[in-house]
Amino acid sequence: MKNISAIILLLTLSLSVKSQTLKEYKASNGLTYKKKDTIVMSEGSGYDDTYKYLWIRGGGKINTVAYQGIKVVIKKIKRFKNRGTEKVLFSIGGGNIINYTLDIEGAISSCEIKNCIKDRKDISLNDKYDKLAKIKKLFDEGILTKEEYESEKKKILKN
């Protein structure tokens, strides 16, 4: 009987969620997040105008209207591994005593936070067009030759 109990205990432990506290986390949006960093919330991506990747500890949905534009502070960063799946969750606070959980990668991919992936694409696209406009202006003003303009244009478009 003791052997069966020991085997059950070992199986339970091997299937349980493993967590690791991190000092920082480099996210898919290119930013490195650390404890005490601030994140600005954006619109929720849930079907009923709620956040899909932000929740109150212990469950509960949060309405977008209440938190859009709010700055939250990272209190803890934890990486969880369970059966081959990995998630990084931030324990955050919004100035009150309630702690919230934020699935950072979900929030980035759905733009529930500022500095999401969409924002980064928009920024790089705007940078490209800003650079093209600047070199066109220099060409029009006679500062760049046709060859210089074409060369710079190719470099910008290549990137």
C-alpha positions, -999 to +999 in steps of 0.1 A: +000+000+000+029+024+008+044+016-026+012+026-044+010+058-024+046+067-032+040+060-069+009+082-069+028+110-051+057+108-076+033+108-106+014+138-092+047+157-086+060+150-121+027+162-137+024+193-116+031+228-128+067+239-124+073+276-118+103+298-117+106+334-105+124+356-130+143+389-124+135+400-159+117+388-190+125+397-227+091+397-244+081+392-280+076+430-284+114+435-280+111+450-245+127+436-214+104+438-184+117+439-148+101+441-114+088+477-106+085+485-144+052+502-155+029+488-182+001+509-197-031+490-203-049+493-236-083+479-248-094+445-237-097+418-264-125+398-247-158+394-265-177+412-238-155+443-236-133+427-210-096+418-207-088+383-219-052+383-205-056+403-173-076+389-144-080+394-107-063+368-085-087+340-079-107+347-111-130+374-123-132+395-154-121+431-157-140+456-178-119+475-204-136+509-196-122+507-160-086+501-169-079+514-204-049+538-201-042+528-165-005+523-155+002+491-136+034+481-118+051+447-121+054+431-087+066+396-097+075+377-129+070+340-130+075+314-157+052+284-156+058+251-174+031+225-176+032+195-200+053+213-226+035+245-225+052+276-211+036+308-199+051+340-183+027+357-159+032+390-143+018+398-108+008+434-112-008+462-091-027+492-102-023+514-071-048+496-050-043+465-027-057+441-052-031+421-072-038+411-108-023+385-131-012+395-166-004+369-193+022+391-209+025+374-242-012+371-247-016+408-238+011+417-263-003+397-292-038+410-286-027+446-279-043+447-244-012+467-234+006+496-251+039+485-268+022+455-284+035+439-316+010+458-338+024+491-323+060+480-332+050+471-368+033+505-371+063+523-357+088+506-381+065+512-411+061+549-401+099+552-397+104+538-432+080+562-448+094+591-428+129+583-440+116+581-476+099+614-473+131+630-459+153+618-487+127+628-513+127+663-498+165+664-500+164+652-536+138+678-545+159+706-529+189+695-549+209+683-519+210+647-531+218+637-567+194+612-585+220+584-579+223+592-542+185+594-539+180+560-556+207+544-535+193+557-502+158+547-513+169+511-520+186+509-486+154+520-468+131+498-488+154+468-483+152+472-445 
